[in-house]
Amino acid sequence: MTIFPPDPNLTALRVALARLRNERGWTFDELAERSGLARRTLIDLEHGRTTGSVTTWHALAHAFDVPIDQFLGNLCEGHTPPTPPES
């Protein structure tokens, strides 16, 4: 029997992006300049039209000076994340 993981919470991911951008008072243009990402990409991420790649979220984490798991950890919001194997 195959057990599938729950769907990632993409809404929580985009909300985290919007929250951080708004907390800093940055426009899309300012975040684009700080992250090296296109303004259109940032708008599409916040509006849920794209999910981006790990490279995209890595650039955003650096622009906001936060750990990448502050974004990617939101994917498990609303369900229990997998537990790491015991060593």
C-alpha positions in Angstrom: 0.0 0.0 0.0 1.4 3.4 -1.0 0.9 6.2 1.5 0.9 9.7 -0.1 2.0 12.7 1.8 -0.5 15.5 2.4 -0.5 18.3 -0.2 1.8 21.2 0.6 0.2 24.3 1.9 1.1 26.7 -0.9 -1.2 29.3 0.5 0.8 29.5 3.7 4.0 29.9 1.6 2.7 32.9 -0.4 1.2 34.4 2.8 4.6 34.2 4.5 6.2 36.0 1.5 3.6 38.8 1.6 3.9 39.1 5.4 7.7 39.6 5.3 7.5 42.0 2.4 4.8 44.1 4.1 6.6 44.0 7.5 9.6 45.6 5.8 7.5 48.0 3.8 9.1 46.9 0.6 7.5 47.3 -2.8 7.7 44.6 -5.4 10.4 46.7 -7.2 12.5 46.9 -4.0 12.3 43.2 -3.3 13.1 42.5 -7.0 16.3 44.6 -6.6 17.3 43.0 -3.3 16.6 39.4 -4.5 17.6 39.6 -8.1 14.3 38.2 -9.1 11.9 39.7 -11.6 9.1 41.9 -10.3 6.6 39.8 -12.3 7.9 36.6 -10.6 7.4 38.2 -7.2 3.9 39.3 -8.0 3.0 35.8 -9.4 4.4 34.2 -6.2 2.4 36.3 -3.9 -0.8 35.9 -5.9 -0.4 32.1 -6.1 0.1 32.0 -9.9 3.4 30.2 -9.5 5.2 28.3 -6.8 8.8 29.1 -7.7 11.8 26.9 -7.4 14.1 26.1 -4.5 16.5 28.6 -6.1 13.8 31.3 -6.0 13.0 30.7 -2.3 16.7 30.6 -1.6 17.1 34.1 -3.2 14.2 35.4 -1.2 15.5 34.0 2.1 18.8 35.8 1.5 17.0 39.0 0.5 15.0 39.0 3.8 18.0 37.6 5.8 15.9 34.7 7.1 16.6 31.0 7.1 15.0 29.3 4.0 13.0 27.1 6.4 11.0 30.2 7.4 9.5 29.9 4.0 9.6 26.2 3.2 8.4 25.2 6.7 5.1 26.8 5.8 4.5 24.0 3.3 3.6 21.7 6.2 1.3 24.2 7.9 -2.0 22.5 8.8 -0.5 19.0 8.9 2.1 17.1 10.8 5.5 17.3 9.0 7.4 14.1 8.6 9.6 13.1 11.6 13.3 12.6 10.8 14.6 9.1 11.1 16.3 8.2 14.4 20.1 7.9 14.2 
